[in-house]
Amino acid sequence: MGHQISERTVNHLLHEMGYSLQGNQKTLEGNQNPDRDQQFRHIEAKSRKFLKKNQSVISVDTKKKELVGQHKNRGNEWHPKGNPELVNMHDCPDPKLPKANPYGVYDINTNTGWVSVGTDHDTA
């Protein structure tokens, strides 16, 4: 209607009407895909057969891309008390640094594996 109003006022009005900022919630298909358990039982049965024959069973996994540099990440590391690692205030990508694309392969039978971290393509 052409009326000017600030974002702060809109936020206040929405809050008064019972709205709040919320993230998405994955629930549309229900709690779990009905085929999920069947898929894992099939993989487990096949894996057991291969392992009994002393053949390799591999697991391949990729993780989300991560920013490279002094960025906050989940987890903790041991440091002297009151001396945490200092990182950037904002997680803005540094155009001079690539993103890390980690992926790995693990052989269950031999308990061996490797992880590769690519930086120029998402090669997983």
N, C-alpha and C positions, 0 to 999 in steps of 0.2 A: 504493500500500500504506500511505499515511499517514505515511511517514518524511519528516522535514524534512531538506532539503539545500540548501546555498547555490548560487547561480548559479555562483560561482567554482569550487566543487568539481565541478559538472557540467562546466564548461568544461575543467577539468584532466583529468577522466576521459575526455571525448571526445577531447582531444588525445592522451592516452596510447593510445587505441584507433585512432589514425591519422586522425582527423577534423580538418578545418580549416575556417575560415570562407571561403566562396567565393561569388562572384556567379553569376548565371545565365549559361549559355552557349547562344547561339542556334545550334543544330545539328540540330534535329529534322527539318527538311525537307531537310537536306543543305547543301552549300555555297551553292548558288544555285538559285532557282526556274528550272526548265527553260524557262518562257515569258518570263523576264526579257529575255534577249538579243533574242528575236523582237519583243517590245514596243518596245524601243529602236530596233531596225532599222526598224520600221514608222513610228515617230515621226520618225526621221531622214529617211526617204524622203519623207514628207508635208511635212516642213519644207523640204527642198530644193526641192520643187515650188512651194511658196508663195513662197520667196525668189527663185526664178527669175522669177516673175511680179511681183516687187517688192511682194509683199503681206506684211503683218505676220505674224510668228511670235512668240507670246508665251510666256514662261515664268512660271509662278506658283509661289511657294514660301512656305511658312510655317516658322517656327522654333519651338523650344520656348519656353515661357513662362519669363521671367526675373524674378527679384526686383529690385525697384527700391530703391535706397539704397546704403549703404556696405557692400556684400557682396563677398567675394572672387570673382573671375571668372577664366576661363582667359585666357591671353595675357599679354603684357608691354607696358609702356609705358616710355618714356624718362623717367628722373628723375635728379637729381644723385646721384652715388654715395653709398650709405648713407642715402638719404632716400626710401624707398618710400612709396607711398600707403598710409595706414593705413585698415583696414577692420574691420568687426565680427568678433569671435571666432567667432560662430555664425551660420549662415545661416537664422535663424528669420525668417519673414515678419513684417514690421511691419504690424500691423492698420490703421495710419493710411496706409500706402502701398499702391497697387495692384500687381499683377503686370503686366509688360509683355508684350504679345502681338504680336511683330513678324511682318509678312508683306509680300511685295512682288511687283511685276509688272515684267517686263523684256521689251522688244521687241527681238528679235535683229536685225531688219532695220534699224531706225533707231538702234540702240545707245542706247536711252533706257529709263528705268524710274523707278520710285519705290518707296519703302518706307514703310509705315504702321506705327505702333506704337500699338495700341489698349490701353486699360487697364481698360475696364469690362466688356467681353465678349470672348470668343475669336471674333473675327469673320472670321478667315481663311477 
